[in-house]
Amino acid sequence: MPKRDQLLADLAPDNHYGVLVMAQLDAVPETVQLVIATTQEDPATGGLRDLNRYLVRVLGVVEQRTSLGLFATLQVVDEHPLTLRYNHPTVALFFRGTPDHPDSTAMDILQAYASTLQGWHHPPMYLNPEQPLVSLLQSGGGLLGEMPKPLADALEPVLQAHGLETKQFADEGVNQDEHGRSQKRKALLLDDSYLVALDLSVERLGRA
């Protein structure tokens, strides 16, 4: 069984937990080494029994937030709110007009923002920092923000529903490097800890 699959299998049962023992920069740029221990609840002692230890090298890291200690779930996902800014074009979303109720328009915008990004990135990230959102909506038009296209696609109907005209201007983005290799990122999630990277490799420590 590939070591990545074995690591995921170790953590699949409800009574199994991981422990992030170490996280450090690798000698290779943009690479982070993680040491993860897998454990199982031991009813006899009420504690955790060690299963295996793994060295995970996370390659091409562009964003991370890690905390050492116990975690319940580990996932590797291609599409996630954290990967939107890396895997989709960046869009400048403009609007024109003034809504009848700027406060409620702002609330609806923030609700759509939160629904799309699911709490991983918070306002004012991606929104125009030049002025408060309500003031911007009262200005008669301008740049709402620069953001990943899926977020712009979620916010645009909200603006239109409040009677505003909208326009997107998109950057094509870069999905391949000069050698034709994919530059799309994955998210490695360990509960609330995460790393956004190109890929990862897994080795089991201490055993063949």
N, CA, C and O of each residue as an XYZ file, in Angstrom:
832
protein
N       0.849     -1.186      0.000
C       0.000      0.000      0.000
C       0.893      1.247      0.000
O       1.827      1.327      0.797
N       0.622      2.222     -0.881
C       1.399      3.470     -0.845
C       1.338      4.094      0.537
O       0.325      4.005      1.230
N       2.449      4.734      0.931
C       2.547      5.250      2.293
C       1.516      6.349      2.563
O       1.030      6.476      3.686
N       1.178      7.153      1.531
C       0.144      8.163      1.754
C      -1.186      7.508      2.093
O      -1.890      7.947      3.002
N      -1.530      6.437      1.345
C      -2.780      5.732      1.620
C      -2.752      5.090      2.998
O      -3.774      5.044      3.684
N      -1.587      4.593      3.409
C      -1.484      3.970      4.722
C      -1.684      5.002      5.834
O      -2.345      4.729      6.835
N      -1.099      6.199      5.644
C      -1.296      7.259      6.620
C      -2.776      7.607      6.747
O      -3.289      7.744      7.858
N      -3.457      7.749      5.625
C      -4.883      8.069      5.656
C      -5.684      6.940      6.288
O      -6.632      7.191      7.032
N      -5.306      5.684      5.992
C      -5.997      4.537      6.579
C      -5.794      4.476      8.086
O      -6.711      4.122      8.828
N      -4.590      4.822      8.536
C      -4.308      4.851      9.978
C      -5.257      5.794     10.710
O      -5.640      5.536     11.851
N      -5.634      6.884     10.051
C      -6.432      7.916     10.707
C      -7.922      7.801     10.429
O      -8.711      8.592     10.947
N      -8.320      6.824      9.616
C      -9.719      6.724      9.205
C     -10.674      6.353     10.339
O     -11.734      6.972     10.432
N     -10.369      5.380     11.210
C     -11.328      5.013     12.266
C     -11.577      6.167     13.238
O     -10.707      7.012     13.453
N     -12.777      6.188     13.821
C     -13.159      7.268     14.727
C     -12.291      7.320     15.976
O     -12.113      8.389     16.560
N     -11.749      6.180     16.392
C     -10.955      6.157     17.625
C      -9.451      6.273     17.361
O      -8.637      5.982     18.238
N      -9.088      6.703     16.141
C      -7.692      6.927     15.787
C      -7.437      8.429     15.684
O      -8.301      9.182     15.235
N      -6.246      8.860     16.101
C      -5.892     10.274     16.094
C      -4.464     10.436     15.579
O      -3.637      9.529     15.678
N      -4.204     11.612     15.031
C      -2.854     11.957     14.642
C      -2.256     12.942     15.628
O      -2.969     13.662     16.327
N      -0.947     12.959     15.669
C      -0.228     13.946     16.473
C       0.821     14.579     15.565
O       1.713     13.895     15.062
N       0.708     15.884     15.361
C       1.742     16.602     14.618
C       2.899     16.856     15.577
O       2.835     17.741     16.430
N       3.948     16.068     15.422
C       5.070     16.082     16.352
C       6.053     17.189     16.015
O       6.627     17.802     16.915
N       6.257     17.454     14.718
C       7.261     18.426     14.297
C       6.857     19.030     12.968
O       6.280     18.354     12.116
N       7.162     20.302     12.797
C       7.004     20.988     11.511
C       8.193     21.927     11.361
O       8.406     22.808     12.194
N       8.971     21.733     10.288
C      10.150     22.573     10.091
C      10.422     22.753      8.609
O      10.001     21.948      7.778
N      11.136     23.829      8.295
C      11.528     24.079      6.911
C      12.538     23.035      6.460
O      13.400     22.612      7.230
N      12.419     22.630      5.208
C      13.347     21.693      4.594
C      14.491     22.491      3.948
O      14.396     23.707      3.784
N      15.557     21.795      3.589
C      16.658     22.449      2.875
C      16.235     22.907      1.483
O      16.817     23.840      0.930
N      15.224     22.252      0.918
C      14.698     22.639     -0.394
C      13.748     23.822     -0.210
O      12.875     23.766      0.656
N      13.892     24.893     -0.999
C      13.011     26.051     -0.843
C      11.531     25.681     -0.964
O      11.159     24.802     -1.742
N      10.697     26.366     -0.181
C       9.250     26.195     -0.192
C       8.828     24.768      0.142
O       7.781     24.308     -0.314
N       9.627     24.075      0.925
C       9.307     22.711      1.342
C       9.294     22.640      2.864
O      10.185     23.169      3.528
N       8.290     21.991      3.401
C       8.134     21.851      4.848
C       8.100     20.368      5.193
O       7.416     19.585      4.535
N       8.840     19.991      6.225
C       8.826     18.621      6.725
C       7.910     18.533      7.943
O       7.993     19.346      8.864
N       7.039     17.531      7.925
C       6.170     17.247      9.061
C       6.469     15.839      9.565
O       6.665     14.921      8.769
N       6.504     15.670     10.869
C       6.523     14.333     11.459
C       5.170     14.126     12.129
O       4.786     14.868     13.034
N       4.453     13.097     11.664
C       3.111     12.809     12.152
C       3.099     11.422     12.783
O       3.494     10.442     12.152
N       2.648     11.345     14.017
C       2.436     10.065     14.686
C       0.957      9.718     14.610
O       0.101     10.576     14.826
N       0.655      8.453     14.302
C      -0.723      7.991     14.328
C      -0.929      7.158     15.593
O      -0.048      6.398     15.995
N      -2.097      7.307     16.215
C      -2.377      6.668     17.490
C      -3.790      6.107     17.509
O      -4.630      6.452     16.679
N      -4.026      5.240     18.474
C      -5.341      4.622     18.661
C      -5.707      4.692     20.137
O      -4.859      4.494     21.007
N      -6.986      4.977     20.411
C      -7.438      4.961     21.800
C      -7.257      3.577     22.398
O      -7.586      2.572     21.766
N      -6.738      3.524     23.611
C      -6.534      2.266     24.321
C      -7.510      2.209     25.492
O      -7.281      2.865     26.508
N      -8.612      1.428     25.372
C      -9.610      1.392     26.453
C      -9.028      0.925     27.781
O      -9.514      1.317     28.842
N      -8.008      0.104     27.734
C      -7.428     -0.436     28.971
C      -6.767      0.642     29.812
O      -6.820      0.592     31.041
N      -6.146      1.615     29.161
C      -5.425      2.653     29.895
C      -6.122      4.012     29.849
O      -5.794      4.914     30.620
N      -7.092      4.148     28.932
C      -7.750      5.437     28.760
C      -6.903      6.446     28.028
O      -7.260      7.622     27.950
N      -5.762      5.994     27.479
C      -4.878      6.888     26.748
C      -4.798      6.517     25.280
O      -5.713      5.904     24.730
N      -3.695      6.895     24.654
C      -3.481      6.634     23.240
C      -2.296      5.701     23.063
O      -1.274      5.827     23.737
N      -2.456      4.765     22.143
C      -1.387      3.813     21.832
C      -0.801      4.161     20.469
O      -1.537      4.368     19.504
N       0.544      4.224     20.391
C       1.205      4.554     19.132
C       0.970      3.475     18.085
O       0.970      2.282     18.388
N       0.770      3.921     16.842
C       0.650      3.003     15.707
C       1.884      3.120     14.807
O       2.682      2.188     14.711
N       2.028      4.263     14.157
C       3.137      4.476     13.228
C       3.570      5.931     13.279
O       2.871      6.793     13.811
N       4.745      6.182     12.709
C       5.216      7.554     12.526
C       5.571      7.757     11.059
O       6.100      6.862     10.400
N       5.271      8.947     10.566
C       5.470      9.255      9.149
C       6.218     10.575      9.007
O       6.038     11.504      9.794
N       7.058     10.628      7.984
C       7.683     11.871      7.550
C       6.953     12.336      6.298
O       6.937     11.645      5.279
N       6.358     13.501      6.389
C       5.609     14.077      5.268
C       6.377     15.301      4.782
O       6.584     16.249      5.539
N       6.797     15.280      3.525
C       7.458     16.433      2.913
C       6.435     17.125      2.023
O       5.944     16.553      1.050
N       6.130     18.353      2.373
C       5.123     19.133      1.656
C       5.866     20.074      0.712
O       6.655     20.909      1.156
N       5.614     19.939     -0.588
C       6.420     20.583     -1.622
C       5.707     21.802     -2.205
O       4.498     21.774     -2.435
N       6.475     22.879     -2.441
C       5.904     24.076     -3.065
C       4.878     24.763     -2.185
O       3.804     25.142     -2.655
N       5.203     24.925     -0.907
C       4.265     25.529      0.039
C       4.149     27.035     -0.234
O       5.154     27.740     -0.326
N       2.909     27.510     -0.360
C       2.675     28.934     -0.591
C       1.924     29.593      0.564
O       1.877     30.819      0.664
N       1.341     28.774      1.430
C       0.581     29.320      2.559
C       0.462     28.215      3.597
O       0.276     27.050      3.246
N       0.568     28.578      4.887
C       0.453     27.556      5.922
C       0.048     28.162      7.251
O       0.279     29.341      7.521
N      -0.562     27.326      8.069
C      -0.842     27.643      9.470
C      -0.837     26.307     10.209
O      -1.748     25.498     10.033
N       0.169     26.075     11.024
C       0.309     24.782     11.678
C       0.443     24.958     13.182
O       1.060     25.905     13.669
N      -0.153     24.016     13.901
C      -0.032     23.953     15.359
C       0.326     22.526     15.727
O      -0.345     21.584     15.305
N       1.381     22.364     16.513
C       1.770     21.030     16.941
C       0.734     20.475     17.915
O       0.091     21.216     18.659
N       0.590     19.141     17.889
C      -0.318     18.494     18.832
C      -1.321     17.587     18.153
O      -1.167     17.218     16.989
N      -2.350     17.236     18.902
C      -3.334     16.237     18.489
C      -4.277     16.791     17.423
O      -4.677     17.954     17.478
N      -4.628     15.939     16.447
C      -5.673     16.277     15.483
C      -6.469     15.022     15.155
O      -5.975     13.905     15.307
N      -7.704     15.214     14.704
C      -8.605     14.092     14.463
C      -8.666     13.678     13.000
O      -8.817     12.494     12.700
N      -8.552     14.631     12.091
C      -8.727     14.324     10.668
C      -7.576     14.883      9.852
O      -7.018     15.934     10.170
N      -7.232     14.166      8.799
C      -6.242     14.609      7.824
C      -6.849     14.423      6.444
O      -7.338     13.342      6.115
N      -6.817     15.478      5.636
C      -7.346     15.417      4.279
C      -6.366     16.078      3.318
O      -5.662     17.023      3.676
N      -6.334     15.565      2.093
C      -5.613     16.206      0.998
C      -6.643     16.456     -0.096
O      -7.174     15.511     -0.679
N      -6.931     17.740     -0.381
C      -8.009     18.085     -1.306
C      -7.491     19.036     -2.383
O      -6.659     19.903     -2.117
N      -7.995     18.860     -3.594
C      -7.604     19.720     -4.713
C      -8.389     21.028     -4.731
O      -7.828     22.091     -4.998
N      -9.692     20.947     -4.445
C     -10.539     22.141     -4.455
C     -10.984     22.439     -3.035
O     -11.591     21.602     -2.367
N     -10.673     23.643     -2.586
C     -10.957     24.048     -1.214
C     -10.923     25.574     -1.182
O     -10.253     26.182     -2.017
N     -11.625     26.210     -0.246
C     -11.539     27.673     -0.179
C     -10.109     28.203     -0.105
O      -9.837     29.303     -0.586
N      -9.201     27.447      0.484
C      -7.811     27.892      0.583
C      -7.082     27.863     -0.753
O      -6.118     28.605     -0.940
N      -7.523     27.020     -1.687
C      -6.819     26.901     -2.964
C      -7.385     27.816     -4.047
O      -6.815     27.892     -5.135
N      -8.485     28.507     -3.780
C      -9.128     29.302     -4.822
C      -8.194     30.354     -5.397
O      -8.166     30.563     -6.610
N      -7.429     31.017     -4.539
C      -6.580     32.111     -5.005
C      -5.418     31.627     -5.855
O      -4.819     32.414     -6.588
N      -5.087     30.333     -5.767
C      -3.964     29.772     -6.517
C      -4.406     29.012     -7.762
O      -3.651     28.909     -8.729
N      -5.621     28.481     -7.742
C      -6.060     27.598     -8.828
C      -7.039     28.241     -9.796
O      -7.468     27.601    -10.756
N      -7.399     29.502     -9.558
C      -8.365     30.193    -10.415
C      -7.851     31.586    -10.759
O      -7.042     32.151    -10.023
N      -8.319     32.138    -11.872
C      -7.907     33.502    -12.228
C      -8.302     34.503    -11.152
O      -9.295     34.320    -10.448
N      -7.512     35.560    -11.037
C      -7.858     36.677    -10.165
C      -8.735     37.643    -10.953
O      -8.428     38.000    -12.090
N      -9.834     38.059    -10.324
C     -10.821     38.904    -10.996
C     -10.942     40.232    -10.260
O     -11.001     40.267     -9.031
N     -10.979     41.319    -11.016
C     -11.352     42.623    -10.471
C     -12.846     42.790    -10.704
O     -13.299     42.839    -11.848
N     -13.610     42.876     -9.625
C     -15.066     42.991     -9.715
C     -15.472     44.446     -9.470
O     -15.257     44.996     -8.390
N     -16.066     45.051    -10.503
C     -16.517     46.437    -10.435
C     -18.041     46.486    -10.388
O     -18.719     45.573    -10.858
N     -18.563     47.558     -9.818
C     -20.018     47.774     -9.824
C     -20.296     49.239    -10.149
O     -19.427     50.101    -10.018
N     -21.548     49.499    -10.580
C     -21.985     50.874    -10.828
C     -23.414     51.015    -10.325
O     -24.257     50.143    -10.535
N     -23.663     52.134     -9.657
C     -24.978     52.393     -9.089
C     -24.907     52.468     -7.570
O     -23.877     52.178     -6.962
N     -26.024     52.863     -6.976
C     -26.117     52.962     -5.517
C     -27.328     52.163     -5.048
O     -28.445     52.431     -5.489
N     -27.132     51.198     -4.173
C     -28.279     50.407     -3.711
C     -29.198     51.236     -2.822
O     -28.762     52.192     -2.180
N     -30.471     50.860     -2.791
C     -31.431     51.571     -1.932
C     -31.098     51.388     -0.459
O     -31.354     52.274      0.356
N     -30.531     50.246     -0.120
C     -30.235     49.942      1.281
C     -28.793     49.439      1.380
O     -28.566     48.230      1.402
N     -27.820     50.344      1.440
C     -26.407     49.943      1.460
C     -26.051     49.001      2.611
O     -25.224     48.106      2.436
N     -26.660     49.188      3.778
C     -26.333     48.330      4.921
C     -26.720     46.882      4.654
O     -25.934     45.970      4.913
N     -27.928     46.666      4.136
C     -28.373     45.296      3.869
C     -27.613     44.698      2.685
O     -27.373     43.491      2.643
N     -27.233     45.549      1.717
C     -26.411     45.068      0.605
C     -25.059     44.587      1.116
O     -24.580     43.523      0.724
N     -24.448     45.379      1.995
C     -23.166     44.983      2.576
C     -23.302     43.678      3.355
O     -22.431     42.813      3.269
N     -24.384     43.532      4.111
C     -24.592     42.295      4.868
C     -24.709     41.096      3.938
O     -24.140     40.039      4.210
N     -25.445     41.254      2.840
C     -25.596     40.143      1.888
C     -24.262     39.803      1.227
O     -23.965     38.631      0.996
N     -23.459     40.820      0.925
C     -22.128     40.586      0.351
C     -21.274     39.775      1.320
O     -20.627     38.806      0.924
N     -21.275     40.171      2.581
C     -20.452     39.480      3.577
C     -20.948     38.058      3.821
O     -20.148     37.161      4.088
N     -22.253     37.847      3.733
C     -22.780     36.491      3.892
C     -22.350     35.591      2.736
O     -21.987     34.435      2.951
N     -22.389     36.117      1.510
C     -21.947     35.339      0.348
C     -20.448     35.083      0.416
O     -19.977     34.014      0.028
N     -19.713     36.053      0.902
C     -18.260     35.912      1.096
C     -17.986     34.775      2.072
O     -17.175     33.890      1.798
N     -18.672     34.808      3.216
C     -18.458     33.787      4.241
C     -18.883     32.407      3.754
O     -18.231     31.412      4.070
N     -19.960     32.340      2.994
C     -20.428     31.052      2.481
C     -19.436     30.447      1.502
O     -19.249     29.230      1.479
N     -18.797     31.286      0.691
C     -17.847     30.800     -0.312
C     -16.528     30.375      0.323
O     -15.974     29.335     -0.032
N     -16.024     31.173      1.258
C     -14.700     30.923      1.837
C     -14.756     30.135      3.143
O     -13.720     29.718      3.661
N     -15.962     29.931      3.680
C     -16.193     29.018      4.802
C     -15.284     29.287      6.000
O     -14.881     28.366      6.710
N     -14.975     30.550      6.208
C     -14.219     30.923      7.388
C     -12.714     30.764      7.284
O     -12.006     31.052      8.248
N     -12.199     30.311      6.139
C     -10.750     30.134      5.999
C     -10.043     31.449      5.723
O      -8.919     31.653      6.182
N     -10.682     32.345      4.979
C     -10.177     33.697      4.759
C     -11.304     34.668      5.101
O     -12.462     34.437      4.751
N     -10.960     35.743      5.780
C     -11.975     36.665      6.286
C     -11.846     38.034      5.629
O     -10.759     38.422      5.199
N     -12.981     38.783      5.548
C     -12.882     40.175      5.128
C     -11.962     40.937      6.090
O     -11.895     40.592      7.270
N     -11.250     41.969      5.608
C     -11.396     42.591      4.282
C     -10.531     41.961      3.192
O     -10.403     42.548      2.117
N      -9.932     40.788      3.424
C      -9.156     40.155      2.370
C     -10.031     40.017      1.123
O     -11.173     39.565      1.213
N      -9.512     40.398     -0.015
C     -10.156     40.373     -1.333
C     -11.091     41.558     -1.576
O     -11.506     41.772     -2.715
N     -11.436     42.331     -0.552
C     -12.310     43.489     -0.760
C     -11.467     44.761     -0.833
O     -10.348     44.811     -0.321
N     -12.019     45.780     -1.476
C     -11.320     47.057     -1.657
C     -10.964     47.650     -0.298
O     -11.861     47.930      0.498
N      -9.665     47.850     -0.010
C      -9.265     48.349      1.300
C      -9.318     49.870      1.422
O      -9.046     50.413      2.493
N      -9.664     50.562      0.340
C      -9.579     52.021      0.342
C     -10.631     52.681      1.230
O     -10.413     53.780      1.738
N     -11.776     52.011      1.420
C     -12.818     52.596      2.256
C     -13.728     51.499      2.776
O     -13.753     50.406      2.210
N     -14.487     51.763      3.855
C     -15.416     50.754      4.378
C     -16.435     50.332      3.326
O     -16.775     51.104      2.429
N     -16.915     49.102      3.448
C     -17.783     48.538      2.424
C     -19.051     49.369      2.229
O     -19.436     49.632      1.090
N     -19.703     49.783      3.305
C     -20.937     50.566      3.166
C     -20.644     51.889      2.461
O     -21.414     52.308      1.597
N     -19.550     52.547      2.815
C     -19.179     53.813      2.156
C     -18.919     53.597      0.672
O     -19.292     54.425     -0.158
N     -18.276     52.478      0.342
C     -18.008     52.160     -1.057
C     -19.313     51.973     -1.818
O     -19.452     52.462     -2.939
N     -20.269     51.270     -1.218
C     -21.556     51.044     -1.882
C     -22.340     52.336     -2.056
O     -23.148     52.454     -2.977
N     -22.109     53.297     -1.185
C     -22.802     54.596     -1.277
C     -22.134     55.547     -2.262
O     -22.659     56.625     -2.543
N     -20.964     55.144     -2.793
C     -20.173     56.058     -3.630
C     -20.658     56.139     -5.065
O     -20.236     57.023     -5.811
N     -21.542     55.226     -5.463
C     -22.057     55.239     -6.829
C     -21.349     54.295     -7.776
O     -21.776     54.136     -8.919
N     -20.285     53.670     -7.329
C     -19.601     52.690     -8.169
C     -18.112     52.655     -7.884
O     -17.552     53.562     -7.269
N     -17.479     51.566     -8.356
C     -16.043     51.425     -8.171
C     -15.640     49.977     -8.083
O     -16.393     49.079     -8.459
N     -14.452     49.765     -7.586
C     -13.897     48.423     -7.464
C     -14.347     47.812     -6.148
O     -13.993     48.310     -5.079
N     -15.130     46.730     -6.215
C     -15.509     46.033     -4.990
C     -14.306     45.306     -4.403
O     -14.125     45.278     -3.186
N     -13.481     44.714     -5.274
C     -12.286     44.032     -4.791
C     -11.646     43.200     -5.882
O     -12.218     43.006     -6.955
N     -10.445     42.708     -5.590
C      -9.738     41.762     -6.458
C      -9.730     40.424     -5.747
O      -9.313     40.337     -4.592
N     -10.185     39.382     -6.421
C     -10.505     38.131     -5.735
C     -10.457     36.955     -6.696
O     -10.469     37.157     -7.911
N     -10.403     35.710     -6.175
C     -10.514     34.547     -7.050
C     -11.864     34.547     -7.766
O     -12.871     34.977     -7.204
N     -11.878     34.065     -8.999
C     -13.106     34.123     -9.791
C     -14.297     33.442     -9.124
O     -15.401     33.980     -9.211
N     -14.145     32.280     -8.456
C     -15.322     31.697     -7.801
C     -15.960     32.624     -6.767
O     -17.178     32.610     -6.589
N     -15.147     33.425     -6.090
C     -15.716     34.384     -5.139
C     -16.429     35.506     -5.880
O     -17.518     35.920     -5.481
N     -15.825     36.001     -6.959
C     -16.483     37.041     -7.759
C     -17.809     36.528     -8.317
O     -18.794     37.264     -8.360
N     -17.830     35.263     -8.743
C     -19.061     34.688     -9.290
C     -20.143     34.561     -8.218
O     -21.333     34.574     -8.534
N     -19.737     34.440     -6.955
C     -20.705     34.365     -5.861
C     -21.205     35.748     -5.453
O     -22.362     35.902     -5.061
N     -20.330     36.760     -5.545
C     -20.707     38.108     -5.116
C     -21.465     38.884     -6.188
O     -22.297     39.733     -5.868
N     -21.184     38.600     -7.450
C     -21.801     39.368     -8.531
C     -23.329     39.300     -8.507
O     -23.968     40.344     -8.640
N     -23.952     38.119     -8.343
C     -25.418     38.090     -8.293
C     -25.994     38.860     -7.107
O     -27.111     39.373     -7.185
N     -25.244     38.945     -6.017
C     -25.710     39.721     -4.864
C     -25.802     41.199     -5.231
O     -26.796     41.858     -4.927
N     -24.771     41.712     -5.882
C     -24.796     43.108     -6.325
C     -25.942     43.350     -7.302
O     -26.649     44.353     -7.203
N     -26.121     42.437     -8.236
C     -27.173     42.600     -9.243
C     -28.559     42.547     -8.615
O     -29.477     43.241     -9.052
N     -28.705     41.706     -7.573
C     -30.003     41.594     -6.900
C     -30.380     42.896     -6.194
O     -31.556     43.150     -5.936
N     -29.384     43.710     -5.888
C     -29.636     45.013     -5.251
C     -29.626     46.142     -6.268
O     -29.483     47.308     -5.901
N     -29.777     45.804     -7.547
C     -29.954     46.802     -8.586
C     -28.685     47.425     -9.114
O     -28.739     48.488     -9.733
N     -27.541     46.796     -8.890
C     -26.272     47.359     -9.332
C     -25.798     46.684    -10.620
O     -26.007     45.486    -10.810
N     -25.169     47.446    -11.489
C     -24.518     46.892    -12.665
C     -23.131     46.373    -12.255
O     -22.484     46.934    -11.371
N     -22.693     45.305    -12.905
C     -21.405     44.705    -12.528
C     -20.574     44.387    -13.764
O     -21.089     44.244    -14.873
N     -19.277     44.283    -13.532
C     -18.348     43.909    -14.595
C     -17.143     43.238    -13.969
O     -16.598     43.711    -12.972
N     -16.725     42.111    -14.575
C     -15.522     41.418    -14.135
C     -14.410     41.598    -15.170
O     -14.646     41.539    -16.377
N     -13.196     41.819    -14.668
C     -12.009     41.816    -15.503
C     -11.057     40.786    -14.912
O     -10.607     40.926    -13.775
N     -10.750     39.742    -15.696
C     -10.017     38.596    -15.162
C      -8.594     38.544    -15.690
O      -8.327     38.835    -16.856
N      -7.688     38.163    -14.796
C      -6.327     37.791    -15.165
C      -6.367     36.320    -15.557
O      -7.001     35.519    -14.869
N      -5.712     35.955    -16.632
C      -5.770     34.567    -17.096
C      -5.189     33.593    -16.079
O      -5.616     32.440    -16.025
N      -4.229     34.029    -15.276
C      -3.619     33.133    -14.307
C      -2.599     32.216    -14.959
O      -2.503     32.143    -16.184
N      -1.842     31.519    -14.130
C      -0.807     30.603    -14.611
C      -1.040     29.237    -13.969
O      -0.883     29.081    -12.758
N      -1.420     28.240    -14.790
C      -1.639     26.887    -14.284
C      -0.495     25.940    -14.595
O      -0.483     24.799    -14.134
N       0.484     26.423    -15.393
C       1.643     25.598    -15.717
C       2.895     26.459    -15.648
O       2.851     27.662    -15.905
N       4.023     25.825    -15.294
C       5.284     26.560    -15.313
C       5.889     26.494    -16.713
O       5.256     26.004    -17.649
N       7.116     26.989    -16.848
C       7.736     27.054    -18.180
C       8.023     25.679    -18.768
O       8.284     25.558    -19.965
N       7.975     24.631    -17.924
C       8.200     23.269    -18.402
C       6.898     22.492    -18.602
O       6.920     21.288    -18.855
N       5.768     23.188    -18.487
C       4.482     22.542    -18.698
C       3.958     21.782    -17.493
O       2.973     21.052    -17.605
N       4.608     21.941    -16.324
C       4.161     21.242    -15.133
C       3.048     22.034    -14.450
O       3.085     23.264    -14.403
N       2.068     21.319    -13.926
C       0.932     21.973    -13.283
C       1.386     22.781    -12.080
O       2.237     22.343    -11.305
N       0.805     23.972    -11.933
C       1.070     24.812    -10.769
C      -0.151     24.897     -9.851
O      -0.190     25.726     -8.942
N      -1.132     24.052    -10.085
C      -2.308     24.046     -9.218
C      -1.933     23.510     -7.842
O      -1.131     22.585     -7.709
N      -2.533     24.113     -6.829
C      -2.206     23.762     -5.453
C      -3.247     22.820     -4.845
O      -4.407     22.786     -5.256
N      -2.786     22.059     -3.852
C      -3.648     21.226     -3.033
C      -3.633     21.794     -1.615
O      -2.740     22.559     -1.252
N      -4.626     21.412     -0.826
C      -4.649     21.787      0.586
C      -4.494     20.534      1.432
O      -5.254     19.577      1.284
N      -3.505     20.545      2.319
C      -3.330     19.496      3.324
C      -3.930     20.045      4.607
O      -3.452     21.040      5.152
N      -4.990     19.385      5.091
C      -5.752     19.878      6.239
C      -5.589     18.918      7.407
O      -5.831     17.718      7.272
N      -5.180     19.447      8.549
C      -5.092     18.681      9.788
C      -5.943     19.431     10.812
O      -5.432     20.256     11.569
N      -7.249     19.136     10.830
C      -8.212     19.931     11.586
C      -8.079     21.391     11.156
O      -8.312     21.707      9.989
N      -7.704     22.297     12.083
C      -7.598     23.714     11.730
C      -6.227     24.100     11.182
O      -6.056     25.216     10.691
N      -5.264     23.214     11.256
C      -3.965     23.476     10.647
C      -4.039     23.173      9.148
O      -4.834     22.336      8.719
N      -3.211     23.855      8.360
C      -3.232     23.598      6.926
C      -1.927     24.024      6.285
O      -1.191     24.861      6.807
N      -1.662     23.414      5.128
C      -0.595     23.843      4.236
C      -1.158     23.792      2.823
O      -1.795     22.811      2.439
N      -0.924     24.846      2.050
C      -1.332     24.893      0.647
C      -0.063     24.729     -0.173
O       0.873     25.516     -0.035
N      -0.026     23.711     -1.027
C       1.232     23.335     -1.675
C       0.963     22.636     -2.995
O      -0.181     22.340     -3.340
N       2.053     22.376     -3.735
C       1.944     21.658     -5.009
C       1.647     20.180     -4.795
O       0.797     19.613     -5.481
N       2.338     19.555     -3.853
C       2.169     18.120     -3.651
C       2.847     17.738     -2.343
O       3.413     18.586     -1.653
N       2.783     16.467     -2.015
C       3.445     15.983     -0.812
C       3.900     14.545     -1.025
O       3.338     13.809     -1.836
N       4.936     14.161     -0.275
C       5.397     12.781     -0.280
C       5.373     12.268      1.160
O       5.541     13.035      2.109
N       5.163     10.957      1.305
C       5.012     10.351      2.635
C       5.932      9.166      2.763
O       5.970      8.307      1.882
N       6.682      9.107      3.857
C       7.508      7.953      4.179
C       7.148      7.499      5.602
O       6.861      8.322      6.471
N       7.169      6.188      5.823
C       6.953      5.688      7.176
C       8.304      5.557      7.871
O       9.253      5.019      7.301
N       8.383      6.042      9.083
C       9.631      6.055      9.824
C       9.788      4.786     10.659
O       8.829      4.312     11.271
N      10.987      4.248     10.679
C      11.328      3.159     11.588
C      10.970      1.782     11.109
O      11.323      0.797     11.757
N      10.256      1.676      9.957
C       9.888      0.371      9.431
C      10.042      0.380      7.923
O      10.057      1.436      7.291
N      10.156     -0.800      7.362
C      10.250     -0.918      5.899
C       8.897     -0.664      5.276
O       8.761     -0.716      4.054
